[in-house]
Amino acid sequence: MTLSPENRAEVASMIEEAMDKHVKTSSVISAAVGFTLLALFVEGLLRLLGIIPAFMGIDINVMS
């Protein structure tokens, strides 16, 4: 089955729209995961330094 030029253009535009949506969605997901990991890292670092109190009595302080 061959596509007419009109159908080819329509298919190309549908693929382009799908790729745009995919890129936008994946960017939002990636930003959310990155922000979450960064927040967890900073939270752990602040607990390690003793700036934030220990969680449920677990003391991981390395500073006196």
C-alpha positions, -999 to 999 in steps of 0.1 A, spaced: 0 0 0 14 34 -10 5 67 6 -5 97 -14 14 129 -8 -15 143 12 -15 113 35 22 114 39 21 150 51 -7 141 75 12 111 89 43 133 92 24 159 111 9 133 134 43 119 142 57 153 148 29 161 173 34 128 191 71 134 194 65 170 207 41 156 234 66 129 243 94 153 247 74 177 269 61 148 291 94 132 295 110 166 304 84 172 331 89 137 345 127 140 344 126 174 362 103 160 389 126 130 395 157 151 395 142 176 420 131 148 443 165 132 443 182 165 449 158 172 478 164 138 494 202 143 490 201 177 507 178 164 534 202 135 542 232 159 542 215 183 566 206 153 589 242 141 587 255 175 597 230 177 626 211 207 613 179 187 610 170 165 640 172 127 637 143 108 622 126 84 646 155 85 670 181 73 645 212 93 651 236 94 622 255 125 634 292 125 626 298 159 641 302 162 678 
